[in-house]
Amino acid sequence: MAESLLEDEPMKIRELFGHFEEYGWETPSWEIAAKVGLPVSMVVRLDTNTSPFRPESALRDLGLALGGLEVNEYPDTSYLALREALSGYTGKGLERFVVTNGADEGLDIATKVFIDPGDEVVIPTPTYAMYGITSSIMGASVVSVPRRRDFGLDVEAILAAVTGKTKVIFLCNPNNPTGDCAPTEEVERLATESGVAVVIDEAYFEYCGKSTIDLSDRLENIIVCRTLSKAFSMAGVRIGYLVAGAETVSKLNAVRPPNSLSVVSLFLGKAALAHRDEMERNVRSTVEEREKLLHRLRGINGIEPYPSQTNFILFRVVDGDADALHARLMSKGLVLRNLSKRKGVENCLRTTVSTPEINERLAGELESALARRPER
Ligand SMILES: Cc1ncc(COP(=O)(O)O)c(C=O)c1O
């Protein structure tokens, strides 16, 4: 009976399906290992811009506290303890934070506050895919504005793209995948002249040392989105936060799910913020390694790396095929992000800056791959 009912009247899903590009999930390491015939221990993820360091001190604290954690209860859904730690980290008041399950949930929450079906969002591209995805799911049309040839923001073109229907401008700063960081003055100009919400994703700001967070002290349309996934080595813990003016925060809080962080992740987040010196040491080390890797990549024929203010490096394959190079590196267990078909970064690959050993393994494989190309 139920079957025939379904046949007559198929389940209705939203019309948006087929009109938006879904997130391309990363292939799991075990699947890559099986495909290329390597043990999974040989597979190194250089495609997700995570830290090669474990948050040792926070994990040690968790080990000591684990037995006493009240996981039978819901977390304090005001996330007060974590907001206190974030306040200590950023210097902003407790009323200025929305704690989220990773930056991705922060982006999702922001779109829920600002976007009605039929609205528009403006996104300088190439950039992180989730801005377009979450906005499309809310029913917005995405207006992409190409970044300049040097990857900088085309401020005039972004402002020209803002219409009466525009509700949000998304900025990734520093930008993934290009690695560059826009000056704060440009962000301020976009916020003041457009008047719409400007969501600034600062997932990688610790690696560049510059932030636009202070703009949110005086501009209510600035929303800064951050994460502990990168510099704090906690991608698997899932903690992010939004920083905005108090009024904007109350709207953001109104649509946030009450319990999206676990008691365990809240503990780890607070511990990581308490051991900030460890994060700062790790960031210094990654920045040093980034400059060494950049220098090394500049010495390899056939690729052109771009400078970076993040924990990853984008490089263009100028002599050969990025897809073939990507496949070859993967066959050696090195998984890079393939951007070869992405507008603005055609024939480019992106690699995470890792440990000296892994960076050297990558550089060595690149050298031998490019030297062995048949057309040379
Ligand atoms: C620019 C940018 N924003 C947000 C995220 C996701 O962060 P989270 O792990 O906090 O959801 C990423 C992850 O790669 C990213 O590159």
The ligand as a Gaussian input file, in Angstrom:
#p B3LYP/6-31G(d) Opt

LIG

0 1
 C       38.374000      29.189000       4.892000
 C       37.818000      28.084000       5.693000
 N       36.791000      28.343000       6.504000
 C       36.248000      27.377000       7.261000
 C       36.732000      26.079000       7.220000
 C       36.083000      25.039000       8.053000
 O       36.446000      25.208000       9.366000
 P       35.844000      24.310000      10.524000
 O       36.679000      23.074000      10.594000
 O       36.001000      25.145000      11.732000
 O       34.416000      24.027000      10.183000
 C       37.810000      25.772000       6.396000
 C       38.342000      24.404000       6.339000
 O       39.179000      24.042000       5.582000
 C       38.356000      26.803000       5.607000
 O       39.373000      26.579000       4.780000

